[in-house]
């Protein structure tokens, strides 16, 4: 059993980390920064290829430190002032002067960025040529996972899978999320020591700070701010569900607008981190918990999010906040309410039955509305599960066991929605070309 616990803590350490700015454009800036460092001279020619999902998620999103949106400014920021050693916080060290230079670079140099012909969800490839040197980098599978580095023709790193099917099989065999049950996951988290997962509490401080910023005025769409105003006017009640909606949406409002504040991400996404953490924060505000219970609830939330993402894919046609992070949050809240595994599983089943078809049309201001729905559904699912109200087995895509339900959700998201994803990307690309 200790082995499972150690693996779960390793997953939490790998998947719960601070990120500044939307993760897809940040990953593009990270790849560009690394390529520029390897080039070591002025760029004469460049090409940036990204997987369709990275393209979709980066096209319309606010970038910290600048009013510009999207991937082109991310490329320029990576070239001009990025420091790859900062990982997913690559944009945090940029000075105003560097941002200004990056904006000028973008205005004066056509930036070549296009969707790569790949089924891979997360893939970024940057090739640079200078007057005398060349460089090439590639990121694959995770947003900060470099798999290829080349400096002036010399290969420094090559972890690209040679036989993709074999590589996938090997990776699958090693993945604990394929075999662990939700019950085992929860019981092993309950047995963890606080010192091993105390770092998760930083996510509360970090994500609450950006939520408070989003509530300070109308930022982005102002979803969180609008809910707050409505509570003050008496149009909405100051209850757990509305509190969860308000703070979760407010954090997304600020983040999608490109406010220069880090968030604690989950499974490669800041918005996932916001959704996995803040509904639990709202519950803690109404019903204060000890640090240990809070850390364990957060661990359950992040791990259930990872469990769902294992089957839906890291980036997909469905909104990961709506189907994965909200499912994590409902499990965490349900555990805090009762600790009863039947109710936790019931809350998860309720989520699978609820928001399973919510589409992902990229990262942008409108995400705050989806996150409000996700937070609200997470609280609702946990609350009704507390009263033993759950979707019965074999109901739509809800299966005989909670694990089967999540696998069914994965099949629908991954295989069933791939055409939807292509259509969404084409619709967005067409608009992008016109505008």
KOLLO-788781 format. One line per 5 residues: number of its first residue (from 0); their letters; for each residue x, y, z of C-alpha. Coordinates in steps of 0.001 Angstrom, whole numbers, plus 524288, in hexadecimal, padded with zeros to 5 digits. Example, Ala and Ser with C-alpha at 12.3 -4.5 7.8 and 13.67 -1.06 7.14 Angstrom:
0	as	8300C,7EE6C,81E78  83566,7FBDC,81BE4
# end
This chain:
0	xxxxx	80000,80000,80000  80B43,8092B,80307  80F33,80824,7F4D4  801FD,80D60,7F062  802EA,8189C,7FA10
5	xxxxx	8107E,81C46,7F56B  80BBB,81BF1,7E751  7FFFD,8247F,7EA89  808B9,82E8A,7F138  811C6,82E3A,7E556
10	xxxxx	80621,830DF,7DC5E  801F6,83C56,7E4EE  80FBD,84210,7E4B2  8107B,8409A,7D5E8  802D6,84597,7D2DD
15	xxxxx	8003B,8505A,7DCCC  80956,85BBC,7DA2D  808B3,86A81,7D8B7  806A9,87025,7CB1F  805C7,87E26,7C682
20	xxxxx	7FCF7,88026,7BADD  7F526,87658,7B305  7FD37,869E2,7B22C  7FCE5,8681B,7A35C  80283,87577,79FA3
25	xxxxx	80BE1,87446,7AB26  810A9,86724,7A5D7  8129A,86D73,79876  81A52,8789F,79EC6  8224A,86E75,7A64F
30	xxxxx	825C6,86700,799DC  82950,873B2,792D7  831AD,87845,79E47  8391A,86B53,79E5B  83B0C,86B91,78F98
35	xxxxx	8403C,87996,79037  849B5,8760F,79B39  84EED,86AA2,7932E  8500B,87330,78714  8583C,87D1F,78E73
40	xxxxx	85719,887D2,7840B  84D23,89046,77CF5  841FC,888EF,7767F  841B1,889EE,767AA  83732,87FCD,76510
45	xxxxx	82DC8,87845,76DAA  8229E,86EAB,76CFF  8199F,86A86,77811  81088,85ED8,776E0  8069C,85B93,78165
50	xxxxx	7FCA7,850B2,782EC  7EEB3,854A8,77F4D  7EAB7,85494,78DB1  7F5BD,85DC1,79195  7F200,8665D,78606
55	xxxxx	7E3CE,86686,78A96  7E71F,86967,798BF  7F0C3,87423,795E1  7EA2B,87BDC,78B21  7E157,8852E,792C3
60	xxxxx	7E6E0,8857E,7A062  7EC72,890FE,7A806  7FB20,890B4,7AA6B  800AA,895F1,7B752  80772,8A30A,7B656
65	xxxxx	801E6,8A704,7A910  7F4BC,8AACC,7A35A  7F759,8A203,7979F  7F064,894FF,79665  7F4D6,887EE,79169
70	xxxxx	8002C,87FD2,78CC1  80765,889B7,78447  80A93,8928A,78FBA  80E5F,88651,7978C  8184C,882DD,78D08
75	xxxxx	81DC6,890A9,78D52  81E6F,890F8,79C39  825B1,883E9,79C49  82F71,888E0,79234  831CC,8960B,79893
80	xxxxx	831F7,893B6,7A733  82E7C,885D1,7AAE9  836F7,87DF7,7B43E  8348A,86F85,7B23C  839E4,86BCF,7BFA6
85	xxxxx	82D7E,871DD,7C563  82514,86741,7BF32  816A9,86AA6,7BF0C  81994,8777D,7C60A  8217F,87BAB,7BA17
90	xxxxx	819D0,8885B,7B839  81B00,88CF5,7C655  828AA,89280,7C51D  825AA,89AEB,7B93D  827CA,8A965,7BB60
95	xxxxx	81ED8,8B3CC,7B5A5  829FE,8B74A,7AC7E  82ADA,8A935,7A78A  81C1C,8A89D,7A587  81CC5,8B53F,79DBD
100	xxxxx	827E8,8AFAC,7957B  82012,8A330,79341  81448,8AB1E,78EB3  81D15,8B2A0,7854E  82301,8A5CF,78086
105	xxxxx	8154A,8A08F,77E02  81183,8ACF4,77690  81DB0,8ACE2,76E17  81FE2,89E60,76B84  815F3,89512,765AD
110	xxxxx	814A7,88A30,76FC3  81376,87C96,76A23  80AD0,8741F,772C9  801AD,869C0,76DAD  7FA90,85D47,771AD
115	xxxxx	802F9,85113,77024  7FD83,84518,76980  7FD4A,83CC7,775CE  7F392,83570,77E49  7FC24,8388D,78A0F
120	xxxxx	7F4FF,84175,793AA  800DD,848EB,798A9  80B84,84AE5,78E73  813E0,856E6,78B9E  81F4F,8575A,78230
125	xxxxx	827EA,8635D,78040  8327F,8644C,775C7  83B7C,8701D,77540  845F1,874B4,76BE2  84FA6,87F81,76EA0
130	xxxxx	85A68,884E3,765DE  8639D,879C1,7698A  85C5C,87093,7729F  84FC6,86895,773B5  847A3,862BB,77EA1
135	xxxxx	83BBD,85A13,7802D  83390,85668,78C10  82755,84E52,78E3E  81DFF,84CF9,799B8  814F5,8413D,79A32
140	xxxxx	80A6C,83B3E,7A30C  80BF3,84520,7AE2E  80D18,853D8,7AD12  81AE4,8547D,7B29B  81FD9,84760,7ADB7
145	xxxxx	82B0A,84990,7A417  82D11,83D5E,79BCD  8367A,842CB,7919A  84168,84CE0,7923F  84ACF,84FC3,7872C
150	xxxxx	85577,85A22,78707  85C11,85D3B,77A31  859D8,84F8D,774CD  85E14,848CF,78167  85337,84103,78822
155	xxxxx	853A7,843C4,796C8  84746,83C4E,79A4E  83ECF,832D3,792C6  833D3,82C5C,79A31  82AA8,82C13,78E9C
160	xxxxx	823EA,81EC5,78E34  829B1,816E3,782EB  81E1E,80DC0,7821C  8128A,8153D,7870B  809F0,80977,789B8
165	xxxxx	81486,802C0,79191  81731,80F42,79923  808B4,810EB,79C0D  807B8,802DD,7A0D3  81367,80463,7A9DB
170	xxxxx	80DFB,81120,7AF56  800B1,80AD0,7B15E  80661,7FF54,7B8E8  80CDF,80882,7C287  800D1,810DA,7C4D0
175	xxxxx	7FAA7,80ECD,7D22F  7EE7D,81645,7CDCF  7EADD,80B06,7C4BA  7E95C,80161,7CFD9  7E69A,80881,7DCA4
180	xxxxx	7D85D,8099D,7E0FA  7D263,8161D,7E65C  7D0A6,80F14,7F37D  7DF28,80B7D,7F3F0  7E2D1,81934,7EFE9
185	xxxxx	7DAC0,81F52,7FAEB  7DF18,8157A,80547  7ED6D,81788,801E6  7EC05,82652,8027B  7E592,824E7,80FDC
190	xxxxx	7F1AB,81D7E,81478  7FB57,827D9,80FA5  802C2,8306D,81939  8005E,83F03,8189F  80ED4,84204,81660
195	xxxxx	80E67,83A9D,80961  80324,842A1,803D9  80414,84F65,80B63  80930,8560D,7FF0C  7FB72,854DC,7F955
200	xxxxx	7F6CB,85F4C,802EB  7FED4,86962,7FB43  7F4BE,86795,7F080  7EA53,86D3A,7F972  7F224,879A2,7FC2B
205	xxxxx	7F622,87B57,7EDF7  7E8DE,878CC,7E7BB  7E16B,88088,7F1F6  7EA37,88C4C,7EF68  7E724,88C7D,7E0E8
210	xxxxx	7D8A7,88A38,7E3F6  7D8B1,89627,7ECEB  7DF04,89DF9,7E20E  7D447,8997C,7D8C9  7CA02,89DF0,7E29F
215	xxxxx	7D016,8AB78,7E447  7C9D2,8B096,7D7BA  7C4C4,8AC77,7CA76  7D01E,8A4EC,7C48A  7CE4D,89CEE,7B825
220	xxxxx	7BFD6,899F4,7B6F0  7BE6C,89C61,7C57E  7B6F9,88FD2,7C858  7BBA9,88EFB,7D676  7B9CC,89D97,7D879
225	xxxxx	7AC0B,89CE0,7D2CB  7A878,891CD,7DC28  7AE2E,8999A,7E794  7A641,8A5BB,7E3DA  79A0B,89D59,7E29A
230	xxxxx	79C2B,897C1,7F046  79D9D,8A573,7F5C3  790FF,8A991,7EEFF  789CE,89DB1,7F453  7877C,897CB,7E6D6
235	xxxxx	78FAC,88C06,7EACB  79111,885E7,7F831  79E21,8856B,7FF3A  79E59,87699,7FFA6  7A8BC,86C55,7FD43
240	xxxxx	7A57F,86A38,7EEEE  7A5AA,878A6,7EB6C  7B212,87B09,7F35A  7B8C5,86FF9,7EC08  7B3F5,87536,7DEF4
245	xxxxx	7B810,88310,7E25B  7C614,8809E,7E69E  7C8CE,87645,7DC3B  7C3AF,87EF5,7D14B  7CACE,88AFC,7D6A9
250	xxxxx	7D7E9,883FD,7D67A  7D57F,87FD3,7C866  7D128,88DA4,7C49B  7DE3E,892E7,7C965  7E655,887DC,7C3CE
255	xxxxx	7E037,887E5,7B647  7E1E1,896AF,7B5BA  7F08F,8947F,7B755  7F202,89A0E,7C518  8002E,8983A,7C94A
260	xxxxx	7FDBD,88F63,7D4FD  80127,880F2,7D5F3  7F703,87675,7D891  7F8E0,868BB,7DDAA  7F658,86035,7D1E3
265	xxxxx	7F16F,85235,7D189  7F4DC,8484D,7C712  7FB00,85260,7BE23  7F042,85CA9,7BF00  7EE82,868C4,7C75C
270	xxxxx	7DFCC,868C0,7C577  7DF8F,85A80,7C9E7  7E6F5,85EBF,7D611  7DD3D,869B2,7D886  7D1BA,8604C,7D708
275	xxxxx	7D7DE,8554E,7DEF7  7DB62,85E56,7EA58  7D1F5,869C0,7EBC9  7C4F1,8628F,7EDF4  7CBF4,85BCE,7F95D
280	xxxxx	7D06F,8694A,7FE17  7C236,86DED,7FD9A  7BE39,86212,805CC  7C926,864E9,80F88  7C480,87305,810E3
285	xxxxx	7B6D7,86E83,814A0  7BB3B,862AA,81C7A  7C94D,8649E,82131  7D223,8589C,8207C  7DF5E,85507,82639
290	xxxxx	7EB6A,8564C,81D83  7EC7A,84786,81CEE  7DE6B,8459D,81849  7DFF4,85096,80E71  7ECA3,84B19,808FC
295	xxxxx	7E684,83D94,807B2  7DA50,84312,80117  7E321,84A3E,7F780  7EB16,83DD1,7F533  7DE88,83667,7F21F
300	xxxxx	7DA20,8415C,7E919  7E6F0,841F9,7E164  7E830,83325,7E09E  7DA32,830EC,7DC1C  7DC8C,83BB0,7D204
305	xxxxx	7E8B0,8343C,7CD86  7E0D4,82796,7CD6E  7D684,82D6D,7C45D  7E0D1,833FD,7BBC0  7E793,826CF,7BA4F
310	xxxxx	7DBA3,82227,7B2BC  7D70E,82EB2,7AC03  7E4AA,832D9,7A793  7ECD9,83E60,7AC28  7E684,847B1,7A27F
315	xxxxx	7D9AF,843E8,79C1B  7CD38,84854,79574  7C67E,848F4,7A2A9  7C8EB,85352,7ACF4  7D253,84D28,7B6C4
320	xxxxx	7CD9C,8567A,7C150  7BF96,8521E,7BEF6  7C21F,84380,7BE70  7CEC5,840FD,7C5EC  7D283,84BB1,7CFAF
325	xxxxx	7C458,84D7D,7D3FA  7C39E,83EBC,7D63B  7CFDE,83FDE,7DE97  7C9CA,84B26,7E621  7BD07,843D8,7E876
330	xxxxx	7C4AD,83820,7EDBD  7CC78,84115,7F6D2  7C04D,84807,7FBD4  7B8DB,83B42,7FD5F  7C42F,835B1,8053D
335	xxxxx	7C43C,841BB,80E1F  7B586,8409E,80FFF  7B4DE,83228,81332  7C128,82A5F,8108C  7B7DB,81FDB,80BC8
340	xxxxx	7BD28,81915,7FF98  7AF74,815F5,7FA97  7AC07,8246D,7FADF  7B902,8286D,7F4BA  7B6D9,81EC5,7E9A7
345	xxxxx	7A8BB,82360,7E87B  7AD18,83197,7E744  7B68D,82D98,7DC5D  7ABA8,82603,7D55C  7A30D,8323A,7D639
350	xxxxx	7ADB8,83A25,7CF91  7AF65,83010,7C4B6  7A0B3,8310A,7C25D  7A0B7,83FF2,7C297  7AAE6,847C2,7BAFF
355	xxxxx	7B06D,83CCB,7B28A  7ADEC,8439A,7A589  7B356,8512A,7A8AD  7BBE2,854B8,79CF9  7C949,85AEB,79DB1
360	xxxxx	7CAA7,8661B,79412  7D7EC,86A47,798F5  7DCB6,872B8,7A416  7D6AD,88046,7A434  7CE6F,889BB,7AC45
365	xxxxx	7C259,8811A,7AAB1  7C8D9,87642,7B298  7C494,87D5D,7BEFC  7B670,879ED,7BBA2  7B9E3,86B92,7B9FD
370	xxxxx	7C16E,86BB2,7C6D0  7B5B5,871A6,7CDC0  7AD47,86678,7C8A1  7B7C3,85C83,7CC4B  7B907,861A2,7DA44
375	xxxxx	7AA53,86245,7DBF7  7A87F,85455,7D6E5  7B380,84F67,7DFC7  7ACE3,854E9,7EBE8  79F5C,8506D,7E78A
380	xxxxx	7A400,8427D,7E4BD  7AA7C,8414B,7F21E  79EF5,84736,7F968  794B9,83E3A,7F388  79DD5,83274,7F504
385	xxxxx	79E2F,83596,803A7  78F95,832B7,80380  79202,825DC,7FC62  78D1B,82B86,7EF7B  7955A,825F6,7E487
390	xxxxx	79397,821E6,7D66E  7909F,81347,7D613  799C7,809B9,7CF1B  79859,80787,7C063  7923D,814DE,7BE8A
395	xxxxx	79694,81B39,7B1C4  7A578,81A88,7B20E  7A583,81825,7C0C6  7AA2A,80A1B,7C24A  7A945,7FF36,7CC47
400	xxxxx	7B4D5,804BE,7D417  7BA46,81268,7D58E  7C6E7,80E74,7CE99  7BF0E,8098B,7C2F4  7B773,8165F,7C28F
405	xxxxx	7C426,81E11,7C1BF  7C964,814F0,7B738  7BCA9,816AA,7AF93  7BE0C,82569,7B0E2  7CBE6,823E7,7ABA3
410	xxxxx	7C742,81C34,79FD7  7BD00,8266F,79C8F  7C6A8,831A1,79E88  7D230,82BA0,79792  7CC40,8239E,78C99
415	xxxxx	7BE7A,828F0,78B99  7C1EF,83752,78B60  7CDE1,83763,78280  7C5C1,83BF3,776C9  7BFCA,84670,77F77
420	xxxxx	7CD7E,84ADA,782F8  7D173,84C09,774AA  7C537,853FD,771C6  7C79B,85CFA,77D85  7D5BB,85F59,7793A
425	xxxxx	7D171,861E5,76B16  7C6FA,86B89,76F83  7D0E8,872C8,777ED  7DB75,8725F,76D70  7D214,877DB,76332
430	xxxxx	7CE9D,88336,76C36  7DCF7,88572,76F1F  7E038,88659,76094  7D53B,8900E,75E15  7D8F3,89880,769B7
# end
